[in-house]
């Protein structure tokens, strides 16, 4: 793994997978669905409290 300089795109999570992992796209789709239906926000608030930046 290598840390790149700067921020390419701000995300509220990070998941490390091996290069070429077949799980990358299913994980991305699951996170997208959770964002769209509010599940991600509910889990975030439950475990980390309200996000002061929202």
C-alpha positions as semicolon CSV with decimal commas, in nm:
position;residue;x (nm);y (nm);z (nm)
1;X;0,000;0,000;0,000
2;X;0,118;0,352;-0,072
3;X;-0,018;0,684;0,057
4;X;-0,063;0,933;-0,224
5;X;-0,001;1,303;-0,174
6;X;-0,308;1,525;-0,147
7;X;-0,674;1,427;-0,159
8;X;-0,808;1,300;-0,491
9;X;-1,169;1,289;-0,378
10;X;-1,307;1,329;-0,024
11;X;-1,471;1,015;0,109
12;X;-1,593;0,935;0,461
13;X;-1,455;0,583;0,460
14;X;-1,167;0,374;0,333
15;X;-1,138;0,004;0,261
16;X;-0,810;-0,156;0,156
17;X;-0,830;-0,447;-0,089
18;X;-0,564;-0,627;-0,289
19;X;-0,509;-0,501;-0,643
20;X;-0,761;-0,662;-0,877
21;X;-0,986;-0,781;-0,595
22;X;-1,322;-0,914;-0,721
23;X;-1,483;-0,759;-0,410
24;X;-1,413;-0,397;-0,504
25;X;-1,720;-0,337;-0,719
26;X;-1,969;-0,523;-0,493
27;X;-1,841;-0,326;-0,192
28;X;-1,867;0,003;-0,382
29;X;-2,223;-0,081;-0,489
30;X;-2,325;-0,178;-0,134
31;X;-2,184;0,147;0,009
32;X;-2,358;0,349;-0,263
33;X;-2,692;0,178;-0,185
34;X;-2,643;0,241;0,189
35;X;-2,578;0,611;0,119
36;X;-2,888;0,638;-0,100
37;X;-3,129;0,472;0,143
38;X;-2,994;0,639;0,459
39;X;-2,848;0,325;0,617
40;X;-2,493;0,465;0,612
41;X;-2,603;0,781;0,798
42;X;-2,792;0,576;1,060
43;X;-2,489;0,355;1,124
44;X;-2,253;0,652;1,132
45;X;-2,469;0,840;1,383
46;X;-2,511;0,529;1,599
47;X;-2,141;0,448;1,624
48;X;-1,972;0,789;1,585
49;X;-2,239;1,044;1,681
50;X;-2,374;1,325;1,469
51;X;-2,134;1,450;1,202
52;X;-2,065;1,818;1,279
53;X;-1,979;1,879;0,912
54;X;-2,320;1,795;0,772
